[in-house]
Amino acid sequence: MKPPTESEGERIVEEFLCGSGGVNPKDLRKYPAYLRFYGNVICPSNSKDAVVPIDNPAFTTHNDVYLYAKRLKTGPEQTRHDLISRFTNDAVSDRDKEAAVRALVRVSFMMDCASKQTYPEGFNIGDFVPLTWADSERFVDFVKGAFPTSHAHTPSQCEKIYGAHAQKRRLKAWKLRKRYHITFRATDDITEHLLYNARERTINIFHHTGWLKAHLLRSLTKPLDMGFDESLKL
């Protein structure tokens, strides 16, 4: 698939960031990082990444991506198997269908639903374990597992969290670099935000601020205690 044109870029911004209501072409300047990310994930053969050519890709047009993204957003109760079964073209291999689902979740929700494939076997950092969306698992349950609520923390952990939040103004990136020789690493996976690797002295930072601001605006009038099911449909 070819990289999106300017008009397709406007549609991408509308579908994945701003929602309905029309998009001003100037808005594209606000989201260069996301548009590059979308292009690298959906059109890898046109990026600098090494790829394996495929004869029958699951997505042949950007409209296909919008269609399947809408199906996933409006039906978060579906399983991974359910979504894969929606690819009815028998000429597309199972491997390519799975790759398409992974790409779809990445551009729609900035999550890697198969990040376990990226890390070595048994990899973990503290409580962080690479994610895998199981075949029979509902998508909403997969997301819930990736973002545990405060109720999952012990009272002692909650106390540490609140204490750290109270001191947030004293926490500066330059202090971490200078005093602790910590390096900041950009990540496209929101589940890895602020993940600290003590052995490598690195902190992952989710750097798509345009994506975050756009989705905050979409949910501006919604209650903070909205459930995962309804949130995903936004």
N, C-alpha and C positions, 0 to 999 in steps of 0.2 A: 504494500500500500504506500502511496506517495504521501509526503508530509502535508499537513493541512494548508489550504490556501487561506487568504485573509478572511474571506467570508466563512469558511469552515472554522477558522480560529474564533470568530465571533460566536458561532454556534457552540463550540466547545466551552467557551467562557460562560455562555448562558446555561448550558446543560449541567456542567460540573461545578460551577462556582456561583454565579449570580442568580440563577433561577429564572422564571418567566418574567416578562415585562419589557423585553427588548434590550439590546446591548448597543451602547455607543461604541463605534470602532476605536475611539480613543482609549476605551477601557482596556484594550489589548496591551497597552503599554504598562498597565499596572500588574500584569501577570506573566512577565517573560519567563520566569523560572518554571511556573507550572506548564506553560505551553511547550517549553523545551523538554520537560519531563514527560508530558503526554506524547510528544513526538518520538522520544527515545524508547518509550514502552510500547506504543502501538505501531510505530514504523521503524523497528530496529534496523532493518536492512538499509535505511537511509541515514543511520547514525554512525558514529565511529566505533560502536561496539562490535565485537565479533559475533556473527550469527550463523546459524545453520540454515541454508535455504530450504524452504518448504514449497511444495507444488500447489497445495490446496489449503491456504490459510483459512482459519475460522472467520476472520473479519476481512472482507474485501473492500469495504468502503467505510468512511467515518460514520455514515448513517447506521451501519450495522452496530458500531460501538454504542451509539446513542440508544438504539433499540434494546440491546441486551442490558445496558446500564439501567434503563427504565424498568425492565423486568425484574432486575435484582432489587432495586430500590422500593418498588411497589409490593414486592413479595419477600420480605426479609425472613419469612418463616420457611422458605424453601431450603432444601439441603443442597449440598454441592452436587450430588448426583442428579437432583432435579434440574439444576441449572445446566449441567453438561448435557443432559438429555434434550434440552431445547435446541441444541445444534443438530439439526436434522439432516445435514449434508453428509451422506455416508462416505463421500470422497475425502472428508477431513479425518485425519487419524485421531485416535484417543489422546495421544501425546499433545497434538496441536490444540485439541479442545481444552485440555487441562491448562495449557499455556495461555489460551485465550481467557479462561476464567481468572487465572492469576493476574493477567494484565488488566482485566476489567475491574477487579477489586482494587488494584493499585491506583488507577486513574480516578476511580469513583470515590474511594474512601481513604486513599493514601495509606493503605495497609498492605502488607505482603502476606497473603494467606498461605504461602508455601515457603516462608523464610527458612524453614528447617533445611531446605535444599541448598541454601547459601552457606550455612555453617557446617563445621565438621560434626560428626556423630558425637552425641553426648555433650555438646556445647551448652553452657549456661553461665550467666553472670548474676550471682545472688539469686533473686526470685525470677529473673528473666530467663525464659526458655523460648527458643525460636518457635514460631507459630505454624500450625498445620490445620487447615480446615478439613475435617474428616468427611468422608463421603456421605454418611448418614446424619451429620450434624446440621442443625438449622443455622442459617447465616447469623441470625440475631443472637443465638447462643454462642457462636464463635466470637462475635464482637464483644459480648458481655465478658467472656473469658479473657479477652485481650485488654479490657479496661475494667479491672475490679473496682468496686465502689469502696468508700471508706469503711463500710460495714465489714469488709474482709480483713481489716487491720485489727490487731489487738489493741487494748487500751494504751499499752506502753508505746506501740508504734504510732498511734494517733497523737500522743503527747509529743513525740519527737517531730512529727510532721507539723503540728501547730507551732512548736517552738522554732522550727526552721523558717516557717512562714513569717513569724513575727520579726525575724532578723533578716528578711530578704533584702532590705535596702543596704545592708552592709556587705552583701555578697556581690563582688565585682569580678568580672572575667579577668581583668588584668592582674588581680590579686592571685587568682588561681594559677595563672600562667607564671607569674614571677615567683611566688612563694612555693608552689607545689609542682611546677613544671608540667602543668596539665595542658593537653592539646585538645582543641575543640574540633569535632568532625561533623560535617553536614550530613544529614540523613533525609531520605525521602519517605521514610516509614515513621508515621506518627507514634506508633507503639514503642519506638526506640528513643523517643525524646527524653533527654536527661539521663540516658543510660550511661553509667560510669563503669569503665573497665579499669580496675585498680592495677592490674598487671601492666597494661599498656599506657596507663595514665591518660586516658581519653574520655571525653564526654560527648555523646552524640547530641546534636541540636537539630530539631526539625526546623528547616529554614524556609518553608513555604508560608511566609507571613501573609501574602496576598490571598492564599487559599483559606487561611484561618479567618482573616477579616471578612472575606466574602461569606463564609458560613456563619459567622457571628451575626452578620446583618440579616441573613435568611432566618435566623432563629431569634431575632431581637424581641419579638412579641410573644414568644413561646415561654411557658413556665420552666423554671430551672429543674424541676423534678420530673420532667417529661420522660417517659420510659424509652428504652432502646428501640422498641418496635416503631413508635411514632417518629423518633428522632431520625432513624435511618430513612424514613419516607420523605423527609424534607429535601 
